[in-house]
Amino acid sequence: MTTNLQVVSVKLPLRDLLRIPSENRSEFIRDAVTEKLARLEAHAWKPRTAAGKRLAELRRKFIESGGELLDQEGIADELRQRRGGLE
């Protein structure tokens, strides 16, 4: 079972919704989104400079080792903690 899920509400054309198997509909949609995102990542930005390539490699290794990238709020929280809870 996947943990750390977020409910998302989207509007789909009825003709598309009716084509999605009603059994395990959520799993079907999650798999479809994962597949689409994997295709997008294949065309992702690629660094051109040596420094950019090194940073991209470090990022890849971090993610593969189980690290999670922070969003803007996560970065702000970490900075706040590093500064002793001060803004």
N, C-alpha and C positions, 0 to 999 in steps of 0.2 A: 504494500500500500504506500502510495506516495504521501509524504508529509509536507508541511509548509505550503499548503494550497491556498489560493486566493480565489474567491468567487468573482466571476466577471459576467456581466450581462451584455449580450450583443444582440442586434437585430439581424436576422437572416431572412432572405426571401423564402416564403413558404415552400416553394418547389425544391429548394436546397435542403431545408430542414426535413422534409418528407423523405429525402434520399438517404439521410443518416439513419443507420440502424438504431431502433429505439432501445434495444438491449445494450447496456454499457455505452450509452450515448456520450457520457462525459469522457470516458476513456478514449473513445473514437476521436473526439474533438481534441483532447490533449495530444494524442498521437499525431493527428494531422498538423497541429500547430508546431510540434517538435520537428516533424519532417520538413515543414516549410521553413522554419528557422535554420535548420541544418543546411538547406540549400542556399539561404541568404548568406550564411557564414562562409560558404565556399567562395563567394564573390566579395568578401570583405576587403577592406582597405589593407594594402600591403606597404610596409615601410620601404623607403628607397635609400635612406642613409644608413651607415654602419651603426650609429647610435640608436636609430629607430629600430633596426633589425634586432639589436641586442635587447632593447626594452621589450619588444614584441615577444622575443624568446623567453625572457624572464616572466612575462605575463602568462604565456602559455604554460610554462612549468608550474607556476603558482596555481593556476586553475586546475591542471591535471593532478596536483597533489591534494586537491580538495579545498583549496582556498576559494573564498567567495569575494567577488568584487563589490565594493561599496558604492551605493548611490550617493547623491548629493547630501542627503540627510545623514547617511552613515558616516560620510567623511566629516561633516560638521560635528557629529557626536564624538568621533574619535579625537578630533582636534580639541574639543572641549575637555575631554578626559585627560589628554596629554598636558593641557594647560592647567590642570588641577581643578577642573570644573568651572573655570572662568570663561566668560564670553570672549 
